[in-house]
């Protein structure tokens, strides 16, 4: 399979370094794999990411989905010509998680000139589906 990324010289270390001083770092998100047409990322389920009942906060799942999809679009576009911004996100929360990690897998459904649509699946440590998210990213001309 041919890689979809604009540059093939991106490492996990570089992706994780990009998140320094961002919400991703505050929530403990970490990229774990770059495939030819997908990304994987994980996030701890701890005091930073749970709601008062001790369950993974839906907003933390949405932040994980937005992060992985937005970074994915950023890797597809030519950064000299375009920028990308999240336009719409939806998240269906299927299973509660109290501890461990959640793992996001993101793959584009559509890669157009003006928008990308990402399918993001979040699972727990036992590979059980926790959240299904769809993210639409707008591709804008750089000014």
Secondary structure by P-SEA (a helix, b strand, c coil): cccccccccccaaaaaaaaccccccccccccccccccbbbbbbbbccccccccccccaaaaaaaaaaaaaaaaaaacccccbbbbbcbbbbbbcccccccbbbbbbbbccccccbbbbbbbbbcccccccbbbbbbbbbbccc
